[in-house]
Amino acid sequence: MAVEITDANFDELVMKSDKPVMVDFWAEWCGPCRMIGPAVEELHTEYADRAVIGKVNVDHNSGVAAQFGVRSIPTILFIKNGEVVDKSVGAVPKATLASKLDAIL
């Protein structure tokens, strides 16, 4: 399962990570979030040794969502060395997420 990222552990798991990070901002009630959920989980397994793949539930962690201006979900941020280097909003194919990850590895 993808890493659960919260307001409390965000800095440690994402901003201080020595690997690129893909963060999925989602909510249980969000249909498109549920559509891309399986792809996010597969990427977590496939990129386990090269990147951190995590999920932020915006209903429980509004601080991080507000910090990055997340207004629509799913929003996926790609972060490298503590900087947002790419972003995807809405349900997109797994291949799109994988290519964005590959670009920052």
Secondary structure, DSSP 8 states (H G I E B T S, - for coil): --EE--TTTHIIIIIT-SS-EEEEEE-TT-HHHHHHHHHHHHHHHHTTTT-EEEEEETTT-HHHHHHTT--SSSEEEEEETTEEEEEEES---HHHHHHHHHHH-
